[in-house]
Amino acid sequence: MLQILQEIYNDYILLLNNRNIPKSEHHDFKKWLRYYLDFCEKYNHSHSKKESLPLFIKKLQEKHQSSNQQKQASNAIIIYYSLLRKSLPSDLNGLNISVKENNPDFNKDLSNNDKHSGEQNKSSRSIQSNNPKRQDYSTNLKEADSCKKAKGWNAAFNDLNNLIRVKHYSRKTLRAYTTWLKKFQGFTRNKDIHALTPSDVKEFLEFLAVKRNVSASTQNQAFNALLFFYKHIIKRDFGDQKDNLRAKRKQYIPVVLSRGEVNLIIKHLSYPYDLVVKLLYGCGLRLFECLNLRVNNFNYDAGILTVHDGKGKKDRTVPLPESILSELKAHLKRVKNLHQMDMDANYHGAFMFDLIEKKYKNCSKELIWQWFFPAKQLTTVTDTKELKRYHIHETRVQAALRQAVKRSQICKRVTAHTFRHSFATHLLQANYDIRTIQELLGHSNVKTTMIYTHCIKSTTVKEAKSPLDFECNN
């Protein structure tokens, strides 16, 4: 979230008072202003142009904000425009803000804003005279926008977005790389991307380690993002960064639950979250892998679960727990019934991945492509107004899990990933081969799997002894 300069807040609050906005609403108005500026930066819209407002309102609609919240957000941004000496209130008729269907008084409120446009301009001028820096701020923001475009940062962000999609990296990777690129842009003070050097990277990484005191994993993520940026986007020399000051990497030992603790947590979970956790623990799945499962991933006869597009877009197979086969089949019947109800209601199918729906027309309506853990409600696609089914959201599972852990009174930090850690550790305790566990977890490197050896007691003999002294059984 962007932080607004205190002087801007002061001027904004002054204008809120001039417009007779109740003080109880000032916090919300400032919140909408922060959201708006953050939105403009994230999607490369100009904060000072009125065309950005309907786009912001559309985003609020997609986030299911109420009509009153949309109206309040619009008024907050309109006042901000007046702070920048824009004549937006008089041109509101040209804005495509579609909240009037749910709130018939919205247009009336906007027309009242039109009547006060002269008052707003007058207030804006009085603020400018009382605070000469106000004009400098507006000018600097405009210069920053044009400077950003001139130096190619917008093009760099677009190229990053396109290349991440071409390489089929996850959305989380795109979000992380974009965030680090923005921080790097701010650190270099919008330096021309063609003038960036390896020393800029070195200074930024040292800044993170020394000034920000970030963890080693965070610094490594920033390093990987900048390496990708230099190598694939601006195609410049990244330099030898081996001698950089790096954050000290600590040995990570994951939290592991006992079998009794796993059972206790599952006992306090309601359906279908208990079945989700049983698959997390019983198959060693990541949460997103579990929720992305579709009906065709299960082979009940062979007792095999196929995980498609796991971390790194890798596929693998894991054995299905025999103890929950009956529960899985009972759950499948519910999925079939829900699918039939959706078909009777002429829904538009389940959300599909990549371009598979173009390759296999109407596959989104076939039973085998339905989510194994479907969401309770249909989702409306904003652009097409189609009704589609998505899977249970991760936050739902996480919230249910937090409550179950709390009721279980387990004094450990438990997340959905803890059950994957417990899966691997319990297999090690049962003397399963480390390579087998590596394949079940889908790890590319066995070193990643080796961390679980630190979670169990060693049963090897510690006392040194010559093999010549071993008893011979022959």
C-alpha positions in Angstrom: 0.0 0.0 0.0 1.3 3.4 -1.0 2.1 5.9 1.8 0.8 9.4 1.1 2.9 12.4 2.2 1.6 14.1 5.4 1.3 17.4 3.7 -0.9 15.9 1.1 -3.1 14.4 3.8 -3.3 17.8 5.5 -4.5 19.5 2.4 -6.9 16.7 1.6 -8.4 16.8 5.1 -8.8 20.5 4.8 -10.7 20.1 1.6 -12.9 17.4 3.3 -13.7 19.9 6.0 -14.6 22.6 3.4 -16.9 20.1 1.7 -18.6 19.4 5.1 -17.6 15.7 5.0 -18.2 14.3 8.5 -15.0 13.6 10.4 -16.2 10.1 11.1 -15.8 9.4 7.3 -12.4 11.0 6.9 -10.6 7.7 7.6 -12.6 6.0 4.8 -12.0 8.8 2.4 -8.2 8.6 3.0 -8.4 4.8 2.6 -10.1 5.1 -0.8 -7.5 7.6 -1.9 -4.7 5.2 -0.9 -6.4 2.4 -2.7 -6.9 4.5 -5.8 -3.2 5.6 -6.0 -2.1 2.1 -5.4 -4.4 0.9 -8.2 -3.1 3.5 -10.6 0.5 2.5 -9.9 -0.2 -1.2 -10.1 -2.0 -1.0 -13.5 0.0 1.9 -14.9 -2.9 4.4 -15.0 -2.4 8.1 -14.5 -3.6 9.2 -11.1 -4.4 12.7 -12.3 -6.6 11.8 -15.3 -10.4 11.4 -14.9 -10.4 8.3 -17.2 -8.8 6.3 -14.3 -11.8 6.7 -12.1 -14.3 4.5 -13.9 -11.5 1.8 -14.2 -11.0 2.0 -10.4 -14.8 1.7 -9.8 -14.9 -1.3 -12.1 -12.2 -2.9 -10.0 -14.2 -2.3 -6.9 -17.2 -3.9 -8.5 -15.1 -6.9 -9.3 -14.1 -7.0 -5.6 -17.9 -7.1 -4.7 -17.8 -3.7 -2.9 -21.2 -2.4 -2.2 -22.8 0.5 -4.1 -22.4 2.8 -1.1 -18.7 2.0 -0.9 -18.3 2.6 -4.6 -20.1 5.9 -4.2 -18.0 7.0 -1.3 -14.8 5.9 -3.2 -15.9 8.0 -6.2 -16.5 11.1 -4.0 -13.1 10.6 -2.3 -11.3 10.6 -5.7 -13.3 13.5 -7.1 -12.2 15.6 -4.1 -8.6 14.5 -4.8 -9.0 15.6 -8.4 -10.1 19.0 -7.2 -7.0 19.1 -5.0 -5.0 18.7 -8.2 -6.9 21.7 -9.7 -8.8 19.4 -12.1 -12.3 20.4 -13.3 -13.5 16.8 -13.0 -16.8 17.5 -11.2 -18.2 19.4 -14.2 -17.3 16.6 -16.6 -18.8 13.7 -14.6 -21.5 13.0 -17.2 -18.9 11.5 -19.5 -17.8 9.0 -16.9 -19.0 5.4 -17.2 -19.6 4.6 -13.5 -22.2 1.8 -13.3 -23.3 1.8 -9.7 -26.5 3.7 -10.3 -28.4 0.4 -10.8 -28.0 -0.6 -7.2 -28.1 2.9 -5.8 -30.6 5.3 -7.6 -29.4 8.2 -5.4 -25.9 8.0 -6.8 -26.5 10.3 -9.8 -28.3 12.8 -7.5 -25.2 12.9 -5.3 -23.0 13.4 -8.3 -25.2 16.3 -9.5 -24.8 17.9 -6.1 -21.0 17.6 -6.7 -21.5 19.5 -10.0 -23.3 22.3 -8.1 -20.4 22.6 -5.7 -17.7 22.5 -8.5 -17.2 26.2 -8.2 -16.9 25.9 -4.5 -14.3 23.1 -4.9 -12.2 25.1 -7.4 -12.3 28.1 -5.0 -11.3 25.8 -2.1 -8.5 24.4 -4.2 -7.2 27.9 -5.1 -7.3 28.9 -1.4 -5.3 25.8 -0.5 -2.8 26.6 -3.2 -2.3 30.1 -1.9 -2.0 28.9 1.7 0.4 26.1 0.7 2.7 26.9 -2.2 4.0 23.4 -2.2 0.7 22.1 -3.4 1.4 23.2 -7.0 4.9 21.7 -6.9 3.5 18.4 -5.8 1.0 18.2 -8.7 3.7 19.2 -11.2 6.2 16.7 -9.8 3.6 13.9 -10.1 3.0 14.8 -13.7 6.7 14.9 -14.4 7.2 11.5 -12.7 4.5 10.0 -14.9 6.1 11.3 -18.1 9.6 10.5 -16.8 8.5 6.9 -16.1 7.1 6.5 -19.6 10.2 8.2 -21.2 12.6 5.9 -19.4 10.8 2.7 -20.5 9.7 1.4 -17.2 6.1 0.9 -18.4 7.4 -1.1 -21.4 9.6 -3.1 -19.0 6.6 -4.0 -16.8 4.6 -5.1 -19.9 7.4 -7.2 -21.2 7.8 -8.8 -17.8 4.1 -9.6 -17.7 4.1 -11.1 -21.2 7.3 -13.2 -20.7 6.1 -14.6 -17.4 2.9 -15.8 -19.2 4.8 -17.2 -22.1 7.0 -19.2 -19.8 3.9 -20.4 -17.9 5.2 -19.2 -14.6 2.6 -18.9 -11.8 0.7 -15.8 -11.0 2.5 -15.6 -7.6 5.8 -15.4 -9.4 4.5 -12.6 -11.6 3.3 -10.7 -8.5 6.5 -11.2 -6.7 8.8 -10.2 -9.6 6.6 -7.2 -10.3 6.8 -6.1 -6.7 10.5 -6.3 -6.6 10.9 -4.5 -9.9 8.8 -1.6 -8.5 11.0 -1.5 -5.4 14.1 -1.5 -7.5 12.7 1.2 -9.7 12.0 3.3 -6.6 15.5 2.6 -5.1 17.2 3.8 -8.4 14.9 6.9 -8.4 13.4 6.0 -11.8 16.8 5.7 -13.4 16.7 5.1 -17.2 16.6 1.3 -17.7 19.2 1.6 -20.4 21.6 3.2 -17.8 21.1 0.4 -15.2 24.4 -1.3 -14.2 25.3 -4.4 -12.1 26.3 -1.9 -9.3 22.7 -0.9 -9.0 21.8 -4.5 -8.2 24.6 -4.8 -5.7 23.6 -1.6 -3.8 20.0 -2.7 -3.8 20.7 -6.1 -2.4 23.1 -4.7 0.3 20.4 -2.1 1.1 17.9 -5.0 1.7 20.4 -6.9 3.9 21.8 -4.0 5.9 19.0 -1.3 6.1 15.9 -3.4 5.8 17.3 -6.5 7.6 15.3 -8.9 5.4 15.7 -12.6 5.6 17.9 -14.6 3.3 14.9 -16.1 1.4 13.5 -12.6 0.8 16.8 -11.4 -0.5 17.2 -14.4 -2.7 13.7 -13.7 -4.2 14.7 -10.2 -5.0 18.0 -11.5 -6.5 16.1 -13.9 -8.8 13.6 -11.2 -9.8 16.4 -8.8 -10.8 18.4 -11.6 -12.5 15.3 -12.4 -14.6 14.8 -8.7 -15.3 18.4 -8.1 -16.5 18.7 -11.3 -18.5 15.3 -11.5 -20.2 13.8 -8.0 -20.2 16.5 -5.4 -20.6 19.1 -7.9 -21.8 22.0 -6.3 -19.9 25.0 -7.6 -18.1 24.0 -8.7 -14.6 27.6 -8.9 -13.4 29.2 -11.2 -10.8 27.2 -10.8 -7.6 29.0 -13.4 -5.6 30.8 -10.9 -3.4 27.7 -9.0 -2.5 26.8 -8.6 1.2 24.0 -11.2 1.7 21.7 -11.9 4.6 22.8 -14.9 6.6 20.7 -18.0 5.8 19.5 -19.9 8.8 18.8 -23.6 8.8 15.1 -24.1 8.4 13.4 -26.8 10.4 9.7 -27.2 9.6 7.0 -27.6 12.2 5.7 -31.2 12.3 2.6 -32.6 13.9 2.3 -36.0 15.6 -0.3 -38.4 14.2 -2.5 -37.8 17.2 -2.4 -34.0 16.6 -3.3 -34.5 13.0 -6.3 -36.6 14.0 -7.4 -34.1 16.6 -7.3 -31.2 14.1 -9.3 -33.2 11.5 -11.8 -34.0 14.3 -12.5 -30.3 14.7 -13.0 -29.6 11.0 -16.3 -29.7 9.3 -17.0 -31.0 5.8 -15.5 -30.6 3.3 -12.5 -29.0 5.0 -11.8 -32.2 6.9 -11.5 -34.1 3.6 -9.2 -31.4 2.2 -6.8 -31.8 5.2 -7.0 -35.6 4.9 -5.7 -35.3 1.3 -3.0 -32.7 2.4 -1.7 -35.1 5.0 -2.5 -38.4 3.3 -1.0 -37.5 -0.1 1.5 -34.8 0.9 -0.1 -32.1 -1.3 0.4 -28.4 -1.3 -2.8 -26.5 -0.7 -3.1 -25.1 -4.2 -2.5 -28.6 -5.6 -5.3 -30.0 -3.5 -7.8 -27.3 -4.4 -6.9 -27.5 -8.1 -7.9 -31.1 -8.3 -10.5 -32.1 -10.8 -12.7 -35.2 -11.0 -10.5 -36.8 -13.6 -7.4 -36.7 -11.3 -8.7 -39.6 -9.3 -8.2 -43.3 -10.3 -10.1 -45.2 -7.6 -9.5 -48.6 -9.1 -5.7 -48.2 -9.1 -5.7 -46.2 -5.9 -3.7 -43.4 -7.6 -4.0 -39.6 -7.5 -2.4 -37.7 -10.4 -1.3 -34.1 -9.6 -1.1 -31.9 -12.6 0.7 -28.6 -12.8 2.2 -28.7 -9.4 5.0 -26.3 -8.4 7.1 -25.6 -11.4 4.3 -27.0 -13.6 5.4 -30.6 -12.8 3.1 -33.6 -12.8 3.4 -36.5 -10.4 1.4 -39.4 -9.0 0.8 -40.3 -5.3 -1.1 -43.2 -3.7 -4.6 -42.6 -2.5 -5.1 -43.4 1.2 -7.3 -46.5 1.3 -8.8 -45.4 4.6 -10.7 -42.5 3.0 -11.7 -44.0 -0.4 -15.3 -44.4 0.8 -15.3 -40.7 1.8 -13.9 -39.6 -1.5 -16.5 -41.6 -3.4 -19.3 -40.1 -1.3 -17.9 -36.7 -1.9 -17.8 -37.4 -5.7 -21.5 -38.2 -5.6 -22.2 -34.7 -4.2 -20.0 -33.2 -6.9 -22.0 -35.0 -9.5 -25.3 -33.8 -8.0 -24.1 -30.2 -7.9 -22.9 -30.5 -11.5 -26.3 -31.7 -12.6 -28.0 -28.8 -10.9 -25.6 -26.4 -12.6 -26.3 -28.0 -16.0 -30.1 -27.7 -15.4 -29.5 -24.0 -14.6 -27.6 -23.5 -17.9 -24.4 -22.5 -16.3 -21.3 -21.8 -18.4 -19.0 -24.5 -17.0 -16.0 -24.6 -14.6 -13.1 -22.2 -15.0 -10.5 -23.8 -17.2 -6.7 -23.3 -17.5 -4.7 -21.9 -20.4 -6.4 -22.5 -23.8 -7.7 -26.0 -23.2 -11.3 -24.8 -23.6 -10.5 -23.6 -27.1 -8.9 -26.9 -27.9 -11.7 -29.0 -26.4 -14.9 -27.1 -26.9 -17.5 -27.3 -24.1 -15.0 -29.3 -21.9 -15.7 -27.0 -19.1 -19.2 -28.5 -18.8 -18.1 -32.1 -18.8 -18.2 -33.9 -15.4 -14.5 -35.0 -15.6 -13.3 -31.4 -15.7 -15.3 -30.2 -12.7 -13.5 -29.1 -9.6 -13.3 -31.9 -6.9 -13.8 -29.2 -4.3 -16.2 -26.7 -6.0 -17.1 -23.4 -4.5 -20.6 -23.1 -3.0 -21.6 -20.2 -5.3 -21.2 -19.5 -9.0 -18.9 -16.7 -10.0 -20.0 -14.0 -12.5 -17.4 -13.2 -15.2 -17.2 -9.5 -15.4 -16.6 -9.1 -19.1 -19.0 -11.8 -20.5 -21.5 -11.9 -17.6 -21.2 -15.7 -17.7 -21.9 -17.8 -14.6 -19.0 -20.2 -13.9 -17.9 -22.4 -11.0 -14.6 -22.0 -9.3 -13.0 -24.2 -6.6 -13.0 -23.4 -2.8 -10.8 -20.5 -2.1 -7.6 -21.0 -0.2 -8.6 -18.4 2.4 -11.7 -20.5 3.3 -9.6 -23.5 4.1 -7.0 -21.4 6.0 -9.7 -19.8 8.1 -11.3 -23.2 9.0 -7.9 -24.6 9.8 -7.1 -21.7 12.2 -10.3 -22.3 14.1 -9.8 -26.1 14.3 -6.2 -25.6 15.6 -7.5 -23.1 18.2 -10.2 -25.5 19.4 -7.7 -28.4 19.5 -5.5 -26.3 21.8 -2.3 -27.3 20.0 0.6 -25.1 20.8 2.2 -25.1 17.4 2.1 -22.8 14.4 0.0 -24.9 12.1 -0.7 -24.0 8.4 -2.0 -26.0 5.5 1.7 -26.7 4.6 2.3 -28.3 8.0 0.5 -31.4 6.9 2.8 -31.8 3.9 5.8 -31.5 6.3 4.1 -34.1 8.6 3.5 -36.4 5.6 7.2 -36.5 4.7 8.4 -36.8 8.3 6.1 -39.7 9.2 7.3 -41.6 6.1 10.9 -41.1 7.2 10.0 -42.3 10.6 8.5 -45.4 9.0 11.9 -46.0 7.3 10.8 -45.1 3.7 13.6 -44.3 1.3 14.4 -40.6 0.9 14.3 -40.8 -2.9 10.8 -42.3 -2.7 9.7 -39.4 -0.5 11.3 -37.0 -2.9 9.2 -38.3 -5.8 6.0 -38.2 -3.7 6.6 -34.6 -2.8 7.6 -33.6 -6.3 11.0 -32.1 -5.2 13.5 -31.4 -8.0 16.4 -31.7 -5.7 16.8 -34.3 -2.9 18.5 -31.6 -0.8 15.1 -30.0 -0.3 13.7 -33.3 1.0 16.7 -33.8 3.3 15.4 -31.0 5.6 12.9 -33.5 7.1 15.8 -35.6 8.5 16.2 -32.8 11.1 12.6 -33.4 12.3 13.2 -37.0 13.6 15.4 -38.6 16.1 18.4 -40.3 14.7 18.4 -44.1 15.4 21.9 -44.7 14.1 24.7 -46.0 16.4 26.9 -43.1 17.5 29.8 -45.0 19.1 32.7 -45.5 16.8 33.6 -49.2 16.2 35.8 -51.1 13.8 33.9 -53.4 11.4 36.4 -56.1 12.2 34.9 -56.3 15.6 31.4 -57.0 14.3 30.1 -60.5 15.0 30.3 -62.8 12.0 27.0 -64.7 11.3 28.7 -67.3 9.0 
